[in-house]
Amino acid sequence: MSAYPLILTLDPYGVPHRWVTWQHACFYYAKNLVAWAIGEHSFVIRGGFNRLTGKRSEIRFSSIIAIKGRALSGRQFQQVPPLDNRELFHRDRHICAYCGNSLPSTKLTRDHIVPVSQGGRDTWMNVVTACRSCNQRKSGRTPEQAGMQLLYAPYVPNKAEWLILSNRNILADQMDFLAQHVSSQSRIRL
């Protein structure tokens, strides 16, 4: 059963919210909390047999479902998503911000543009992906102090982009839906 992909949930107005497991999707359907569903992919979960009718229970669910209830406020959609290396490396397309080499995650590090030792913070706007060699060369200095130039600028991904960055197995219909909510300046579009 774990072969099912994550299901994209939306608020009633179609604003992307979060990924849920197929079990959560079944819960929403069973509790009649699904306002509407879209997507090219649908799945069927079969349960037990009813002793009286002999029929087997089943729940059909789509790859994208809108959940009944309060709409997400614009503020919630614009909230800064949590920062971790996996999403950072995806945001920066696994490319070192200093030498431009494309490397696997195991060879990359998080570099603070303004080092923490100089008052820099651990935020999306102050971190970039760097290879180990460049990060060691830069050490506890700013790029200017180290004589190194940034090849690209950091940015804060919006919620839709973060949902793309945080799921490795996005279905095509889910990606198409989320891409409509991503900024035209996002590196996801490049």
C-alpha positions in Angstrom: 0.0 0.0 0.0 3.0 2.4 0.4 3.3 2.6 -3.4 0.7 5.3 -3.4 2.0 8.8 -4.0 1.4 11.7 -1.6 -1.9 13.5 -2.2 -2.0 17.3 -2.7 -4.5 19.0 -0.5 -6.0 22.5 -1.2 -8.2 24.8 0.6 -11.8 25.1 -0.7 -10.7 27.9 -3.1 -7.9 25.9 -4.7 -4.9 27.3 -2.7 -2.2 24.7 -2.2 -2.0 23.6 1.4 0.1 20.4 2.1 0.9 16.9 1.1 -1.0 14.0 2.9 -0.7 10.3 2.7 -3.3 8.1 1.1 -4.5 7.2 4.6 -5.3 10.9 5.3 -7.0 11.2 1.9 -9.2 8.2 2.8 -10.0 9.9 6.2 -11.1 13.1 4.4 -13.3 11.1 2.0 -14.8 8.9 4.8 -15.6 12.0 6.9 -17.2 13.8 3.9 -14.6 16.6 4.2 -13.6 16.7 0.5 -15.2 19.8 -1.1 -14.0 18.8 -4.7 -11.3 16.9 -6.4 -9.3 17.3 -9.6 -6.4 15.6 -11.2 -5.8 12.9 -13.9 -4.9 10.3 -11.3 -7.4 8.5 -9.1 -6.8 5.6 -6.7 -9.0 2.9 -5.1 -8.6 1.6 -1.6 -10.6 -1.6 -0.9 -11.7 -2.5 2.6 -13.5 -5.5 4.0 -16.7 -7.2 3.0 -20.1 -6.3 4.4 -21.7 -9.3 6.0 -25.2 -8.4 5.1 -24.7 -7.4 1.4 -21.5 -9.3 0.6 -20.2 -6.1 -1.0 -16.6 -5.0 -0.5 -16.1 -1.4 0.7 -14.0 0.9 -1.3 -12.9 4.5 -1.3 -11.9 6.3 -4.5 -9.7 9.4 -4.2 -8.0 11.8 -6.6 -4.4 13.0 -6.6 -5.5 16.6 -5.8 -8.3 17.2 -3.2 -9.8 20.4 -1.8 -10.7 20.1 1.9 -13.9 21.7 3.3 -13.5 24.3 6.0 -11.9 27.6 6.4 -9.9 29.0 3.5 -6.2 29.6 3.9 -5.6 33.3 4.3 -3.2 35.0 1.8 -0.9 35.4 4.8 -0.7 31.6 5.4 0.1 31.1 1.7 2.9 33.7 1.9 4.4 32.3 5.2 8.1 31.5 4.9 8.5 27.7 4.5 10.8 25.8 6.8 14.5 25.8 5.7 16.4 22.6 5.4 19.2 21.4 3.2 17.2 19.1 1.0 14.8 21.9 -0.1 17.7 24.4 -0.3 19.7 22.2 -2.6 16.6 21.7 -4.8 15.9 25.4 -4.8 19.5 26.0 -6.1 19.3 23.1 -8.5 22.2 21.3 -6.8 24.6 24.0 -8.2 27.3 25.6 -6.1 26.7 29.3 -5.9 30.4 30.0 -6.2 32.0 27.6 -8.8 28.8 26.6 -10.6 29.5 22.9 -10.4 26.4 20.6 -10.2 26.9 18.0 -7.6 24.9 15.4 -5.6 23.5 16.3 -2.2 26.2 14.4 -0.4 28.9 16.7 -1.8 27.0 20.0 -1.0 26.8 22.2 2.0 24.7 25.1 3.2 26.7 28.3 3.1 25.7 31.4 5.0 26.4 34.5 2.8 26.9 36.6 5.9 28.5 34.1 8.2 26.7 33.4 11.5 29.9 34.4 13.3 29.4 37.9 11.7 25.8 38.2 12.7 24.3 36.4 9.7 21.1 34.5 10.2 20.0 31.0 9.1 17.3 32.2 6.6 16.4 31.5 3.0 17.8 35.0 2.0 21.2 34.4 3.7 21.9 30.9 2.5 23.0 29.3 -0.8 24.2 25.9 -1.9 28.0 25.5 -1.9 30.3 22.6 -2.7 32.5 21.6 0.2 35.6 23.0 -1.4 34.1 26.5 -2.0 32.5 26.6 1.5 35.9 25.8 3.1 37.7 28.4 0.9 35.2 31.0 1.9 35.4 30.0 5.5 33.9 32.5 8.0 34.0 35.4 5.6 31.5 37.1 3.3 31.9 36.5 -0.4 33.4 40.0 -0.8 35.9 39.3 2.0 36.9 36.0 0.5 37.2 37.5 -3.1 34.4 35.1 -4.3 31.4 36.1 -6.3 27.9 34.7 -6.0 26.6 33.2 -9.3 23.0 33.6 -8.3 20.9 35.3 -5.7 19.0 33.6 -2.9 15.3 33.9 -2.6 12.4 32.6 -0.4 10.3 30.0 -2.2 6.5 30.5 -1.9 4.3 27.7 -0.5 3.6 26.1 -3.9 7.3 26.0 -4.8 8.1 24.6 -1.4 5.6 21.9 -1.9 7.3 21.0 -5.2 10.7 21.1 -3.5 9.6 18.9 -0.6 8.2 16.0 -2.6 10.4 13.8 -4.8 7.5 11.9 -6.4 5.1 14.5 -7.7 2.6 13.3 -10.3 2.4 15.3 -13.5 -1.1 16.7 -12.7 0.1 17.8 -9.3 3.1 19.5 -10.8 1.0 21.2 -13.4 -1.3 22.5 -10.7 1.5 23.7 -8.4 3.4 25.3 -11.3 0.5 27.7 -11.8 1.2 29.1 -8.3 4.9 29.5 -8.6 6.5 32.9 -9.2 7.7 33.5 -12.8 11.2 34.3 -11.3 11.5 31.0 -9.6 14.4 28.7 -10.6 11.9 25.9 -10.8 10.7 27.4 -14.1 14.3 27.5 -15.6 
